[in-house]
Amino acid sequence: MLSAESARKIGVNACIEKLGRDFVHAFQDSSVASYTTNTEDEGYIFCFVGVDNRPAVSENRPDMLILDSASRFPYRASYNVSLFDGATHFLECVLPQ
């Protein structure tokens, strides 16, 4: 059985690979990687990577990344990772063209 941290690493890396490692690194200042542990009882960890390559919207704080339901990441990937064997299950991906 994997720890949540090990599963997170597998899932976040799978998301980054799906989006393209160079693309994610190019926009790392406006990217986010997250996971949830509330699914541990169900035997998996949900992992998400979002990338925003658009200019900052906030006029008062151009260095601030806004995370809200209206400012969705235009590029994103998500996976579930099994805590039993580390297998990844692809959920969603929106890729840059």
Secondary structure, DSSP 8 states (H G I E B T S, - for coil): ---HHHHHHHHHHHHHHHH-HHHHHHTGGGEEEEEESTTGGGTEEEEEEEE--S----SS-TT----SSSS--SEEEEEEEETTT--EEEEEEE---
